[in-house]
């Protein structure tokens, strides 16, 4: 359980620190990641409560160990799939623009 919790925490840090920061930069939003981190944390707490309610009332006959292992598999698959989708979305967003628009061409003959 400790190793699993450590693994979840190690995933939490890059997503909150790097992913949200890159998302703000990619979509050119003015601000910082503080608000997004608070929103994600609140959904995390809500998810914890919903998991406990589901285990106690929806799957009461399942042992905690089997429930925890199954939940870890589901979370691992979900995070992997969502990470690939996010990677593809940011890759598409960060395609380089055409070379003709990168530099402004000045016509110096009009100046002199």
PLY file of the C-alpha trace (Angstrom):
ply
format ascii 1.0
element vertex 112
property float x
property float y
property float z
element edge 111
property int vertex1
property int vertex2
end_header
0.00 0.00 0.00
2.87 2.36 0.74
4.54 1.70 -2.61
1.21 2.18 -4.38
0.61 5.47 -2.56
4.15 6.61 -3.39
3.54 5.75 -7.05
0.33 7.78 -7.09
2.09 10.73 -5.46
4.94 10.56 -7.97
2.34 10.79 -10.77
0.54 13.63 -9.00
3.56 15.94 -8.98
4.33 15.99 -12.72
0.69 16.39 -13.66
0.16 19.30 -11.30
3.51 20.94 -11.86
4.33 20.31 -15.49
1.19 19.28 -17.33
-0.94 22.18 -16.13
1.87 24.65 -16.70
2.31 23.43 -20.29
-1.45 23.48 -20.80
-1.61 27.13 -19.76
1.30 27.95 -22.08
-0.11 25.97 -25.02
-3.50 27.63 -24.84
-1.95 31.05 -24.08
-3.98 31.57 -20.94
-2.89 34.42 -18.70
-2.48 33.11 -15.19
-0.82 30.36 -13.21
-1.53 26.79 -12.22
-2.78 27.53 -8.70
-6.46 27.53 -9.58
-6.18 24.35 -11.65
-4.36 22.58 -8.82
-7.13 23.52 -6.38
-9.79 22.25 -8.79
-8.00 18.94 -9.35
-7.42 18.50 -5.63
-11.10 19.05 -4.92
-12.03 16.41 -7.51
-9.47 14.10 -5.91
-11.11 14.48 -2.51
-14.54 13.98 -4.05
-13.25 10.86 -5.80
-11.91 9.49 -2.51
-15.29 9.93 -0.86
-17.10 8.35 -3.82
-14.73 5.36 -3.76
-15.37 4.83 -0.04
-19.13 5.11 -0.53
-19.05 2.68 -3.46
-16.93 0.16 -1.52
-19.10 0.32 1.59
-22.52 0.32 -0.09
-22.05 -1.00 -3.63
-19.41 -3.67 -3.15
-19.55 -4.53 0.53
-18.82 -8.25 0.06
-15.53 -7.64 -1.78
-12.44 -7.61 0.43
-10.56 -4.35 0.74
-7.44 -5.92 -0.75
-9.19 -7.18 -3.90
-11.04 -3.88 -4.23
-7.81 -1.90 -3.87
-5.91 -4.02 -6.39
-8.73 -3.83 -8.93
-9.03 -0.08 -8.45
-5.27 0.34 -8.97
-5.49 -1.52 -12.29
-8.37 0.68 -13.41
-6.58 3.87 -12.38
-3.34 2.77 -14.08
-5.10 2.03 -17.37
-7.11 5.27 -17.21
-4.08 7.45 -16.51
-2.09 5.78 -19.29
-4.86 6.27 -21.85
-5.53 9.86 -20.79
-1.80 10.66 -20.84
-1.49 9.39 -24.41
-4.51 11.48 -25.43
-3.02 14.56 -23.74
0.33 13.94 -25.43
-1.30 13.69 -28.84
-3.37 16.83 -28.24
-0.32 18.88 -27.20
1.70 17.47 -30.07
-0.98 18.58 -32.50
-1.19 21.99 -30.81
2.58 22.53 -30.98
3.04 21.87 -34.72
5.42 24.47 -36.14
3.83 27.19 -38.20
4.80 27.73 -41.80
8.12 29.48 -42.41
6.55 32.35 -44.34
4.88 33.72 -41.22
7.79 33.31 -38.82
9.73 36.39 -39.85
8.53 39.81 -40.81
10.00 40.91 -44.13
10.90 44.58 -44.15
11.11 46.41 -47.44
14.00 48.79 -46.86
13.63 50.49 -50.23
10.60 52.43 -48.93
12.52 53.71 -45.94
15.39 55.24 -47.94
0 1
1 2
2 3
3 4
4 5
5 6
6 7
7 8
8 9
9 10
10 11
11 12
12 13
13 14
14 15
15 16
16 17
17 18
18 19
19 20
20 21
21 22
22 23
23 24
24 25
25 26
26 27
27 28
28 29
29 30
30 31
31 32
32 33
33 34
34 35
35 36
36 37
37 38
38 39
39 40
40 41
41 42
42 43
43 44
44 45
45 46
46 47
47 48
48 49
49 50
50 51
51 52
52 53
53 54
54 55
55 56
56 57
57 58
58 59
59 60
60 61
61 62
62 63
63 64
64 65
65 66
66 67
67 68
68 69
69 70
70 71
71 72
72 73
73 74
74 75
75 76
76 77
77 78
78 79
79 80
80 81
81 82
82 83
83 84
84 85
85 86
86 87
87 88
88 89
89 90
90 91
91 92
92 93
93 94
94 95
95 96
96 97
97 98
98 99
99 100
100 101
101 102
102 103
103 104
104 105
105 106
106 107
107 108
108 109
109 110
110 111
